[in-house]
Amino acid sequence: MHDKNSPANRDLKQSTRHRLRRASRWLGVGLVVLALTGCPGGGQYRTAQTLEPGEMEVGANIAGTQYFRDAVAWEDGALGKSKAASQHTVLQLGPELHFHRGMADNIEIGARLVPGALGGEIDVKYRFYHKDALHLAVLGAAGTALADAVSGYRGVVQGLATRDLGRSWAVTAGLTVGGRSVDPKPIDRHTESSKIKDLRMSLGEGGLVLGAGLAAEWHTDEISLRPGVEVTRSAGRIGDSEYGIVALQVLLSGSFRFGKQDARLRGMDDQLERLRRGEPAP
């Protein structure tokens, strides 16, 4: 029989209660800010490392995005209209919340919630290479936003490379390629130029999305802070005229990890149980 009162199990229960209390405080802070507004960010360029099986992470992101839009000219019947090149900034006042869990060796799943955009995203990451300080991984993500101004769907694939710079520091570079659809109606070419909103023009149209990002990370066994920057290229259209959109996003992510010690204790207890039954260790 499995001994529920074994030292490993007692330590596991105490550790779990302690970590759940701390996690609940973090979640409580997150719930307080759910009512704040925000816009969905681009790729988050998480580290190419993966959480250990049973390990979990909960955190939040805040960001600011600078949009650079090309000039565009189009025809409205016999008339010509145009919109000059411009740039504007969107601040994500309400943070995105993210949750991740290690499912198996080198495999991690997760989700992020974007309360201000009434949206969310799920992702799966697989680390296919790890040697010394270098980690390489591929991540697939799909999500949606329901708020009228930014509603739509997207799916992306990221390639991630992380280099450990010591016990507590790492740097990650990534590339993103994907596609998206945009729900708001296309911009009507008959609309007066002055009445076309910057946000609608910067949202663009559905199609190909390309991006690249760089992030640094400071971490302990339980806490990580990750500042990063991402550049994304997409396109918009008015009538038959297309214009380019570049989004430069600066991001700060903070997270709390728990469950690693619990998973290890469970593994030790399972090994002890196998020894009692005379089974070989895996």
PALUMFI-196255 format. One record per atom (N, C-alpha, C, CB): z, x, y; residue in one letter. Coordinates in steps of 0.1 Angstrom, whole numbers, plus 5000, padded with zeros to 4 digits. Glycine has a CB too. Example, Ala and Ser with C-alpha at 12.3 -4.5 7.8 and 13.67 -1.06 7.14 Angstrom:
<pts>
507851324943a/507851234955a/507851324967a/509051134955a/507151284978s/507151374989s/507951295000s/505751414994s/
</pts>
This chain:
<pts>
500050084988m/500050005000m/500050095013m/501249905000m/499450045023h/499350115036h/500750095043h/498250055045h/501450205046d/502750205052d/502650175067d/503450335049d/502950055071k/502950015085k/504050085093k/503049865086k/505050135086n/506150205094n/506050355093n/507450155088n/504950405089s/504750555089s/504850615103s/503450595083s/505250735104p/505350795118p/504150785126p/505850945117p/502950805119a/501750805126a/501450665132a/500550835117a/501850555124n/501650425129n/502550385140n/501850325117n/503850435139r/504750405150r/504350475163r/506150465147r/503850595162d/503350665174d/502050595179d/502950815171d/501250545170l/500050475174l/500450345182l/499250435162l/501350265178k/501750145184k/502350175198k/502750065176k/503250275199q/503850315212q/502750355222q/504950415210q/501850445217s/500850495226s/499950385230s/500050605218s/499550295221t/498650185225t/499350095235t/498350095212t/500550055234r/501249975244r/501250035257r/502749945239r/501550175258h/501650245270h/500350245277h/502150385268h/499250275269r/497950285275r/497350145280r/496950345266r/497750045272l/497249905276l/497949865289l/497549805265l/499149905291r/499849875304r/499149935315r/501349915303r/498750065314r/498050135324r/496750075327r/498050285321r/496050045316a/494649985317a/494749855324a/494049965303a/495749775322s/495849645328s/496049655343s/497049565322s/496749765347r/496849785362r/495549815368r/497849905365r/494749895361w/493349925366w/492549795367w/492750035357w/492549715356l/491849595356l/492249505367l/491949525342l/493549495370g/494149415380g/493549455394g/495649425381g/493449585397v/492849625409v/491349585410v/492949785410v/490649595398g/489249545398g/489149405401g/488649575384g/490049315395l/489949175397l/490149135412l/490949105389l/490949215419v/491249185433v/489949195441v/492249275438v/489049295437v/487949315446v/486649245441v/487649465446v/486849165430l/485649085425l/485048995435l/486049005413l/485848955445a/485248855455a/484448925466a/486348775461a/484449055467l/483749135477l/482249135474l/484249275478l/481449145484t/480049145482t/479549285478t/479249105495t/478349295472g/477749415467g/476349395463g/478649485456g/475649505461c/474249505457c/474149585444c/473249555468c/473249555435p/473149635423p/472649775425p/472349565413p/473249875419g/472750005421g/471650035411g/473950105420g/471150155412g/470150205403g/470750265390g/469150305409g/470150365385g/470750435373g/472050505377g/469750535367g/472950505368q/474250565371q/474350705367q/475350485365q/473450755359y/473450895354y/474850935349y/473050985366y/475350865339r/476550905333r/476351035325r/477050795323r/477451105322t/477351225315t/476551205302t/478751285313t/475951315297a/475251305284a/476251315273a/474251425283a/477551355276q/478551345266q/478851205262q/479951415271q/479351185250t/479751045245t/481251035242t/478851005233t/481750915244l/483150895241l/483350905225l/483550755246l/484550945221e/484750955207e/484950815201e/486051035205e/484650805188p/484750665182p/486150605185p/484550675167p/486150485190g/487450425194g/487950445208g/488450455184g/487450545214e/487850575228e/487150485238e/487450725232e/487850445248m/487250345258m/487450405272m/488050215257m/486550345281e/486550385295e/486350265304e/485450495298e/487150255314v/486950145324v/487050205338v/488050035322v/486150165346g/486050225360g/485250135370g/485450355359g/485050195381a/484350125392a/483450225400a/485350055401a/482350175406n/481450255414n/481450195428n/480050265408n/481350275438i/480950235452i/479750315456i/482150245462i/478950265464a/477650335468a/477150285481a/476650305457a/476250365486g/475450335498g/474050375496g/476050405511g/473050285500t/471650315497t/470850315510t/471150205487t/470050425512q/469150425523q/467750405518q/469250565530q/467150295524y/465750265519y/464750325529y/465550115518y/463650385524f/462650435532f/461350365528f/462450595531f/460750295537r/459550205534r/458350255541r/459850055537r/457250265534d/455950305540d/455450205550d/454950345529d/454550245559a/453850145567a/452950065559a/453150215579a/452649945563v/451649865556v/450949775566v/452449775545v/449649755563a/448849665571a/448049575562a/447749745580a/447949445566w/447249345557w/446449245566w/448249275549w/445649175559e/444849075566e/445348935564e/443349075561e/445348855575d/445748715575d/444548635580d/447048685583d/443648605571g/442348545575g/441548645583g/442648415584g/441248605596a/440448695604a/441348785612a/439548615614a/442648765611l/443648845619l/444148965610l/444748755623l/444549065617g/445149185611g/446649185615g/444449315614g/447549215605k/448949225607k/449449355601k/449749105602k/450549405606s/451049535601s/452549535603s/450449655609s/453149625595k/454549655596k/454749805595k/455349585583k/455449855605a/455550005607a/456550055596a/456050035620a/456350185593a/457350255584a/458750235590a/456950395582a/459650215581s/461050205586s/462050245575s/461250055590s/463350245579q/464350275570q/465650195574q/464750425570q/466450155564h/467650085567h/468650115556h/467449935569h/469950095559t/470950125550t/471649995544t/472050215556t/471949995531v/472749895525v/474049955519v/471949815514v/475149905523l/476449955517l/476949855507l/477549965528l/477349915495q/477849835485q/479349815487q/477549895470q/479749715494l/481149705498l/482049665486l/481349595509l/481549575477g/482249545465g/481749635454g/481949395461g/482749695447p/482349795436p/481749725424p/483549875432p/480949805417e/480449765404e/481649805394e/479149835400e/481849725384l/482849765374l/482049795361l/483749645371l/482549895354h/481849935342h/482949965330h/481050065344h/482449935318f/483249945306f/482450005295f/483849805301f/483050105288h/482250175278h/483250205266h/481650305283h/482650215254r/483350245242r/482550335232r/483850115235r/483250435227g/482650515216g/482550435203g/483350645215g/481350415198m/481250335185m/481150425173m/480050255186m/480550545174a/480450635163a/480250775169a/479350595153a/480150875160d/479851005165d/478551005173d/479851105154d/478651045186n/477451055194n/476750925199n/476351135187n/477450815196i/476950685200i/477950605209i/476550595188i/477550555220e/478350485230e/477650365235e/478750585241e/478450255236i/477850135242i/478650095255i/477850015232i/478050015264g/478849975275g/478149865283g/479050095284g/478849835294a/478349725303a/478849755317a/478749585298a/478049715327r/478549715341r/478349575347r/477849825349r/479249535356l/479249415362l/479049435377l/480549325360l/478249355384v/477949365398v/478249235404v/476449405401v/479549205408p/479949075413p/479149025425p/481449075416p/478849115434g/478249075446g/476749025444g/478149185456g/476149075433a/474749035430a/474748935419a/473949155427a/475948895414l/476048805403l/475248855391l/475548655406l/475448985389g/474549045378g/475349135369g/473549125385g/474649185359g/475249275350g/474249355342g/476249205340g/474649445334e/473749535326e/474549585314e/473249655334e/473849595303i/474349655290i/473549785288i/474249555278i/474249875281d/473550005278d/474050065265d/473750105290d/473150145259v/473450215247v/473050365249v/472750155234v/473950455246k/473650595247k/473750675234k/474550665258k/472850765232y/472850845219y/472750995223y/471750805209y/473751065220r/473651215222r/472951275210r/475051275225r/471751335212f/471051385201f/471151545200f/469551355202f/471751605210y/471951755209y/473251795216y/470651815216y/473951885210h/475151945215h/475352075210h/476451855213h/475252175218k/475552315214k/476152385226k/474252385210k/477352445223d/478152515233d/478352425245d/477352645238d/477952455257a/478252375269a/477152275272a/478452465280a/476052265264l/474952185267l/474952055259l/473652255266l/474751945266h/474651815259h/473351745264h/475951725263h/472651685254l/471451615258l/471551475252l/470151685253l/471151375259a/471251235254a/470151145260a/472651175258a/469951035254v/469050935258v/469750805260v/467750915249v/469550725270l/470250605273l/469250495276l/471250615285l/469450375270g/468650255273g/469550155279g/467950205260g/469050085289a/469849985296a/468949865300a/470450045309a/469549745300a/468749625304a/469749535312a/468149555292a/469349475322g/470249385330g/469549285339g/471149475338g/470349215346t/469749105355t/470749085367t/469648975347t/470149035378a/470948995389a/470548845392a/470749085402a/471448765396l/471148625398l/471248575413l/472148535390l/471848665421a/471948625436a/470548615441a/472748735444a/470248505449d/468948475454d/468148595460d/468948365463d/468848665469a/468148775476a/467748885468a/469048825487a/468348915457v/468049035449v/467848995434v/469149135450v/467548875431s/467548835417s/466348895410s/467448675416s/466448915397g/465448965388g/465949035376g/464649075396g/465149105369y/465549165356y/464949315356y/464949085344y/465649395348r/465049535347r/465449585333r/465549615358r/464649685329g/464949765317g/464549905319g/464249705304g/465450005316v/465150145319v/465550225307v/465850185332v/464950345306v/465350445297v/465650575305v/464250475286v/466750635302q/467150755309q/467250875299q/468450745316q/466750995304g/467051115297g/468151195305g/465751205296g/469151235298l/470351295305l/470651435299l/471551205303l/470951525308a/471351665304a/472551705311a/470151765307a/473651735304t/474951775310t/475251915306t/476051675306t/475751995316r/476252125314r/477652135318r/475352235322r/478552175308d/479952195311d/480152325319d/480752205298d/480952315329l/481152425338l/482552475337l/480852395352l/483252445326g/484652485324g/485352365317g/485352525337g/486652375317r/487452275310r/487352135318r/488852315309r/487252145331s/487452015339s/486151985347s/488552035348s/485152065347w/483952035355w/482652035347w/483852145366w/481751945351a/480451935345a/479451895355a/480451845332a/478151915352v/477051865361v/476051805352v/476451985370v/475451685357t/474551615349t/473251585357t/475151475345t/472151605351a/470851575357a/470151475349a/469951705359a/469351385355g/468751275347g/467451225353g/469651165345g/466551175344l/465351115348l/465350965343l/464151195343l/464750875351t/464650735347t/463250685348t/465550645356t/462850605338v/461550535338v/461850395333v/460450615330v/461250295339g/461450165334g/460550065342g/462950125336g/460849935339g/460149825346g/461149725350g/459149775336g/460649635359r/461449535365r/460649415369r/462249585377r/461249295370s/460649175375s/461449135387s/460549065365s/460849075397v/461549025409v/461348875410v/461049105422v/462448805411d/462348655412d/462048595425d/463648595408d/462548655437p/462148595450p/460648585451p/462748675461p/460148485458k/458648465459k/458048585467k/458448335467k/456748615463p/456048725470p/456048695485p/454648735465p/455948795493i/455848785508i/454548715511i/456048925515i/454648615518d/453448535523d/452748615534d/453748395528d/451448645532r/450648725542r/450548645555r/449348765536r/450748515555h/450648435567h/451948445576h/450348295564h/452948505570t/454248515577t/454148615589t/455348555568t/454748575600e/454748665611e/455548795608e/455448595624e/455048905612s/455549035608s/457049045612s/454849155615s/457448995624s/458749005629s/459748925621s/458848965643s/459248825613k/460148735605k/460348785591k/459548595605k/459648885587i/459848945573i/461149025573i/458549025568i/462048995565k/463349065564k/463249205557k/464448975558k/463949295563d/463949435557d/464349435542d/464849525565d/465449355539l/465949355525l/464849305516l/467149265524l/464149195520r/463049145511r/461949245509r/462449015517r/461549315520m/460549415518m/460949535510m/460149465532m/462249575511s/462749685503s/462949645489s/464049735509s/463149525486l/463249475472l/461949495464l/463649335471l/460749485472g/459449505466g/459049405456g/459449645460g/458249445447e/457749355436e/458049415422e/456249335438e/457849335412g/458049385399g/457049495395g/457949275389g/457349575385g/456449685381g/457249805377g/455549715392g/456549915378l/457150045373l/458250095383l/456050145372l/459250155377v/460350215385v/460550355380v/461650135384v/460550455389l/460750595385l/461950645393l/459550685388l/462750735387g/463950785394g/464450915388g/465050685393g/465250985396a/465851105392a/467151115399a/464951235396a/468151175392g/469551185398g/470251305394g/470251065393g/471251335402l/472151455399l/473551415402l/471751575408l/474451445393a/475851415395a/476751525390a/476251285387a/477951535397a/478951635393a/480151555388a/479451725405a/480951615379e/482051535374e/483251635373e/481751485360e/484451575377w/485751635375w/486451545366w/486451665388w/487151595355h/487751505346h/488951575339h/486751465335h/489851495335t/490951535326t/490751455313t/492351505332t/491651455304d/491551375292d/491551225295d/492651405282d/492051175307e/492251035309e/491550985322e/493651005310e/491251075331i/490651035344i/489351115347i/491751055356i/488351055353s/487251125357s/486751075371s/486051115347s/486251165379l/485651125392l/484251185392l/486451185404l/483251105396r/481851145395r/481051115407r/481151085382r/480951205417p/479951185428p/478551215424p/480351265441p/477551135429g/476251165425g/475251115435g/475951095412g/473951155434v/472851105442v/471651075434v/472551215453v/470950965437e/469750925430e/468650885439e/470150805421e/467450925435v/466250885443v/465350795434v/465451015448v/464950685438t/464150585430t/462950555438t/464950465427t/461750545431r/460450515437r/460050375431r/459450625435r/459650285440s/459050155435s/458050115445s/460150045433s/457549995444a/456449945453a/456649805457a/455049975447a/456049765469g/455949625473g/454549585477g/456949605485g/454349465479r/452949415482r/453049295492r/452249375469r/452049295501i/451849185510i/450349155509i/452249215525i/449949035504g/448549015502g/447949105492g/447749015515g/446849175496d/446249275488d/446749415491d/444749265489d/447649435500s/448049565505s/449449605498s/448249565520s/449449725493e/450649775486e/451349885495e/450349835472e/452649895494y/453349995502y/454450055492y/453949935515y/454750175495g/455750245487g/457150235492g/455450395486g/458150235483i/459550225487i/460350335480i/460150085483i/461050405487v/461950515482v/463450475485v/461650655488v/464250465475a/465650435477a/466550565474a/466150315469a/467350605484l/468250725482l/469650665481l/468050825494l/470250675470q/471550625468q/472650735466q/471550525456q/473750725473v/474850815472v/475950735465v/475350875485v/476550785454l/477450705446l/478750785443l/476750665433l/479850715442l/481050765437l/481650675426l/482150785449l/481850735415s/482350665403s/483750715399s/481350665391s/484650635396g/485950675391g/486250595378g/487050655401g/486850655369s/487150585356s/488450635349s/485950595347s/488950555341f/490150585333f/489750575318f/491350495337f/490150675310r/489850675296r/491150655288r/489050805292r/490950585277f/492150565268f/491650545254f/493050455273f/492450565244g/492150535231g/491850655222g/491050445230g/491550775228k/491250895221k/492350935211k/490851015230k/493550945216q/494750985208q/494950875197q/495950995216q/494750745201d/494950645191d/493950655179d/494850505198d/492750685183a/491750695172a/492050815163a/490350715179a/492550925169r/492851045161r/494051015152r/493151165170r/495050935157l/496150905149l/495750815137l/497250835158l/494850715140r/494350635129r/493650715119r/493450525135r/492850815123g/492250905114g/493250985105g/491250995121g/494251035112m/495251105104m/495951015094m/496351175114m/496250895098d/496950805089d/496050765077d/497450675097d/494750755080d/493850725069d/493750835059d/492450685075d/493750955065q/493751075056q/495051085047q/493551205064q/496151055053l/497451055045l/497350955034l/498651035055l/496850835038e/496750725028e/495850765016e/496250595034e/494750835019r/493850885009r/494550985000r/492550935015r/495351075006l/496051174998l/497051104989l/496751275008l/497751004994r/498650934985r/497950864973r/499450824993r/496750824975r/496050754964r/495250864956r/495050654970r/495350984960g/494651094952g/493151094955g/494851074938g/492751044966e/491351044969e/490951164978e/490950914977e/489751224977p/489451334985p/489251294999p/488151404979p/489551385008a/489351365023a/487851355025a/490051465031a/487351275035p/485951265038p/485451395044p/485651145047p/
</pts>
